């Protein structure tokens, strides 16, 4: 109740400001965002209805169609930009595992995308990997119908076959799959070496399981004591005939005066599927979508075009944003700024810019200074820093814009209320779930993003690039 009252007071305060600040679109967007905010509806749908969204999956296809339809329903021009295709599709169903022997145990594990499932429950005994050819020959019969414990620390990708002696021989001997220890929270990725080269005739045949290290060590200790251990896994990893195309979804509010110039804001739609991709990057997509809705429903007719970009294949190497930049659909010298949101689900509380941009942002952000007393907004200056390397500017979708000279100012995020969010514990792990985002932070950020993007689009000029980089 306190938050609603605070926002209402902030809106009334804004409404009473001078004529220069009373832009009708900004006022309407703030009103809508305060009284009828849909950010968490989008987050819920992406996370809990669609779920993890790996490239090549039905989930990503469904998410692309859903985003495009949402954009169209608000009157945006929509471009569905094909980025690439993958030969074989992959969709993940439920997975479960348990230790049957002894006292029993429910297993905490994951499998990288584009690795094999079990085709129903499979029960097997547990053995250690073969140390060498001699050890394999001595124990060859024990690998038939066995789950094989292998060494090495999991980084979320499939087992490095080169580091496992007699790997293929153990498969030929009848191993059900390989189990590797994984630190918790578990990072679960995909088969990046093989997924683009798979065919329906060359699919993986045995499971690649990443098991909670504590449970792995417990099972290993029992095996070392020569105790019989039986495990059951039921892993519904499904492959389907491709090719499966993947796309950027671009929603555009066309500019009234400078239609060939753009302000771009976005996040990436694809997400690892061991969880639901709520933080990385469902929250970025949801904030972007709500910003689009707020401006569209507020009748925004900005001077230059605003593009709401929902990128694909970010997790595979920034493929979506890279393709967009290299396609020259929009010349990079016509992009005023690209605002990226792909971090933690904190609240937008400011923006930090080079001196040549300061006056523009100070004016644009005036309505935000009193929007919510719990989330005070500020515009700060920073000194120019060295420019990006020609081949690298970071690990998110801003990178290829920055490498091509586009300003990539992003909103400053902060955990104002002290939720003690630790992004590194959720990033690419099985903890990236809906309960890890904060509705108050995301809803407020959507309003802030809409106001800032609209303000930059309404300037009489592109943002200055004077002093963007020090060298």
N, C-alpha and C positions, 0 to 999 in steps of 0.2 A: 504493500500500500504506500509506503514511504516513497518508493521509486516512482510510482505513478504520479503522486502529488508533485514530486520534484520535477519530473519531466513536464508536467502541465504548467507549473510556475515558470519553468524555463521557456516554454513556448509562448506564454503570455508576455514574458519579458521581451522576448525577441519581437513579438508583434508590436510592441510599443516603441521600438527603436525608430530612428529617423528614416526618411524616405529612401536614402541610398541603400539601406540594408533590407528594405522590405520587398525583396524580389518575390513575386507571387509563387513561383515554382519552388523556391527554397522553403518558403513558409509552408506550402502544401506538402512538400516532401517530409518536412519535420513533423507536421501534424499527422500524416499517415504513418510514419515510422514510430511515432509515439503512441498512437492509439490502435493501430492495426498492423503490427509488425509481423511479417511472415518468415523471417529468417530461420526460425527453428522448425517451421513446417518443412522448408526445403532441406534442412539438415536431417530431420527425421526421415524424410522420404528417401534421401540418398543412403542413409545409414541403415535404417531398419526395414525399409521396403525393398530397396535394390541390393544394398550390401556392398562387399568388396568388388572392385571394378578393374580387374586386370585386363591389359590389352589382349584382344582375341576372345574375350568372354561375352556370353549373352548379357551379363550384367552391365558391361560397358556399353554395349549396343542399346540396351534399354535406357540407360542413363542419358546417352546422346539424344535419343528421340524425345525423352521427357524434357530435357533442357530446351531443345529446339521448340517444342510445343508450348512450353511456358513463355518463352520469348515472343513467339507469334501471338499468343493470347493477349499480350500487353501492347501489341501493335508495332513491335520492333521489326525491322528488316532482318532476316536471318540468312546467314551464309553457312552452309554445311561444307566445310573444306576437307576433302579427302587428303589424308596425310600419308597413309601407307596401308599395307595389308600383311597379314600373317597367314602362313600356309594352312595351319591346323588350329582350330579353336580349342579353348580350355575353359571348363566351368567346374567350380568346386561345390560339391555337396557336403553333407554332414560328415564328421569324422569323430571316431571314438577309439579308445584303447584301454586295456586293463591287464593287470597281472593276475593270472588265474591260480597260480601255485601259491603255496604257503598261506599267508594271511590275506593275500589279495591286495589290489591297489588300483585306483583309477589313475590312468596315465595322462600327464600334461605334455602335449607334443604338437608339432605342426609339420607340414610337408611343403616344400617349395612348389610354387605353381609350375605347371608343365612337367610334373613328375607323376609317376604311376600311382594308382589306387589299388585296392585289394579285390574288387569285384565281389563284395560281400565280406562277412567276417572270416578272417583267416587266423587260425591258431597254430603257433609253432613254438618249439623250444628255442633257447637262446645259447649262442656260442660266440666265442671271440673270433675276430678276423684271423686269417692265416698270416703267420709272420713271414713266411717265405714258401718257396715251392716245396721244399722238403716237409714243412709243417702241413701244407695243404694236402700233400699225398698221404701223410700219416692220418689226417683227420677227414679225408675227403667225404666219407659217408655221412659224417655228422652235419654237413651243410645242407643236406636235403631236408626241405621243410623247416628251415631254421631262420630266425631273426639274428642277424650278425652285428655284434657290437664293433664299431670301428673307432679309431682314435682321431685326434685332431680337433681343433676348436671350431664349432660352427660359426659361420658368418652369415647364415641365412640362405646360402646358395647350396645346390646339390653337392654331395661328396665329391672331392677332387679325386677322380679315379686314378690319377697318376701317383697319388700318395698312398693308395691302398694296395698292398701286394696281392696278387692273384685275384683282383676284383672280378674280372670276367670269368675266371675259372670257378669262383664261388657261385656265380650266377648259373653257369652251366651245370654245376653240381646240384642245383635245386634250391638255392637260397631264396627265401621269400622277400627279403629286403635288408637294408642296412640302417643301423641306428647310431646316431652321433649325438654327443652331449651338446646342449645349448644352454647358455646362461639365460637367466630369467630377469626381466621380460625378454621373451624370445623374438629375435628378428627372423622373419620368414620372408624370403624374397621369391625368386623365380629362376628357372634354368636359362640364364642369359647366354650360355654358350651354344645351346642347341635349339631354343624355342623357335627361332625364325627359320631353321633349316629342317624342322620335323616334317615328315609326311605320315600319312596313315599307315604306311608300311614300315616305318622306322620309329614307332613309339617306344618309350621306355617300358621295360617289362617288370621291374621290381621296385618296391617302395624305397623312398629316401626319407627317413624319419629323423626329425630333430627333437630330442627328448630332454625335458627338464633335467639339468645337470645333477641335481640332488637325487632324482629318481634313477638316472643313468648310473651314478656312482653306487647307489644301493644295489642295483641289479648286477653291476660288474663285480661287486664284492661277493655276492652270492655265487656267481659263476666261478670266481677264483677259488671259492671254497668247495667247488665241485658239487654244488647243490643244483638240482634240476629246477629250471625256471621256465614257465610257459607264459607266453603273452598272446593276447588276442587284439587284433586291429581290424577296424572296419572303416575304410577310407574311400569316400566317394569322389575320387578325382576322375573327371570325365573329359575325353577328347572328342571332337566332332569335326566333320569335314569342312575345310575352308575352300577358298580363301575367306578370311574375315577382315573387312576393312575397318579402319579407325579414323576418326574425324575430329577436327576442331569445330566447335559450335560458336559462331560469332553473331551476337545480337547488336544491331546498330540503330542508334537514333541519329538520323541524318542531319548534318549541320545546315543552318538556314543561310549563312553568309559565306562560310568557308567549308563547303561540303567535302573537299578533297583533303582537308586537314583533320587530324584525329587526336583525341585523347583516348587512351586505351587502359582498361582496368581488367584484371582477371585472376584466375586460379586454375589449377589442373583437376580434371575430372577422374583420370585413372588413379587407382589406389590398390595397394597390396591387399590380398584377399584372405589373409589369416585372421583379419578382423573386418571392420566395416569402413575403414578409411574416413572416419568422422573428423579427425583432426587434420590428417594429411591426405587429401586437402579438401574434405567435405566442407569444413568451415570457410575456407577461402572461396569455394564455389557458391556457398549459400549467401555469404555477404555480397558477393558480386551480383548474384541473381536478385537479391532484395534491393540493392542499389538501383538496378535496372528497373525493377517494378515501381519503386518509389518515384523515379524521375518520369517514367512513361505515364503513370497514372496521374502525375501532377501536371501533365501537359507540357513537358520540357521541349523547347525548340531552341537548342543551343546554337551559337554562332558557328561552331565547328562540330564535326561529327564525334559522337561518343561510341566507342566499341566496347562491348562487354564480352570478353574473350574467355571461353571455357576450353582450356587446352587439353590435348590428349597426349599420351605416352611420355609424360614428364619423367616418370620413374624409369623409363627405358633409355633415357639420355636426352631429355628435352626435345624429343622429336617433333612435337606439335608446334611449339613456339619457334623452333629452328626452321621448320618448313614454312611457317607464315612469313617470317622475316625474309627468307631466301626466295619466296615466291614473288616478292615485290608487289603483292596485292595492294599494299599501301607503301609508297616510298618512305624510307626512314626519316628523310629530312622534312616530312610532312607530319610527323608524330610529335606532339608537344611534350607528352610524357607517357610512360607506361607505369601504372601502379600495380604492383604485384602483391598478392596476399597468399603466402605459403609458409607459415611459421606456426607458432602456438596460437591458441584461441584467446589471446589476451585482447584487451580493449584498446581501441585507437584513441590516443590522448594527445597527439601532436604531430608535427611534421618538421623536419630539419632540412634546411635548404641552403644553397650557396647564396651569397649576398645579392647577386643579380636577380634572384627569384624572390627575395624576401618581401618586397613591397606588394607584389602580386598575391602571394600566399597570405600575407597579413590581412589584406582586404577580403580575399575569398573566405577566410576562416573566421571572420568577425562573428557570424551567427553561432559558431560552435563554442565560443568562449563562455557563453552563459547557458548553453544547452542543458547541461546537467552538472550540478555542483559536485556530484560524486566523481565525475570524470572530467575535471578541468582540462581544457584544450589550450595548447600553446604552440606558437610558431617560433622556431629557433634558427639561428644561423650556424653554419659550419664552414670551415675553410675548405678550399678545393683540395682534392686528393689525387694521387696518380690515377691515370685512366686504366681501364681493364686491359689485360693482356690480349693480344690478337686472337688467341685460341681459347680463352677462358675468362669468365667474369662471375663465376659462381655456379651453384648447383640448382638453380631454380629458373623459372621461365623469364625472368628479367635478363638473363645472361646474353642472349643473342641480340636483344635490343641494345644493351649497353655496349657490346662489342662493335655495334654499328652506329655509335654516336648518339643514341637516343637517351635523353634523361630518364632515369629510372627511380625518381623520388618515390618512396613508399611511406605510408603512415607509420608513426612511432607507436609501438604496442607496449602495454605495461599490465602487470598483474596488480591492479590498484588495491583490490580488496584482500590480497594476501592468500589466494587459494593455494599457493605453493605448487603451482604447476611446473612439472619437469618435462619439457619437450623431449629430451633425450631418452627418457624412459618409455615414451610412447612412439617415437619416430620409427616407423617400419616394423612395429612389433604387434603381437597379438593383443595388446592393450589399447589399440587405436579404436576406441568404441565411443558410442554416443554419450555415455556418461562422463566422458573426459572433456566435454566442451561446456562453456558457461553461457547460458542464454542471455543474461544481462550484458555481458561483454560483446557478444556477436550482434545482438539487436542494436546496441548503440553504435557499433562500428559500421553497420550498414547505413545508418543515417549519416554518419560522418563521411563515409566514402562517397555517398551520393552528392552531398553538398560540395565536397572538394572537387570531385571529378566535373560536376556541372560548372563550378566556378572557373576551373581552368579552361573548359570548353567555351566559356563565354567571354574570355579575354579578347581584346582587340588584336592580339598578337600571340604568336607561339611563345612558350616560355623561353626566356633567354638561356642560351648555352654559353654565355660569356663567363669564363672561369669554371666551367663544368669540371674540367680536369686540370691539374697543375702542370701536367706534362703530357 
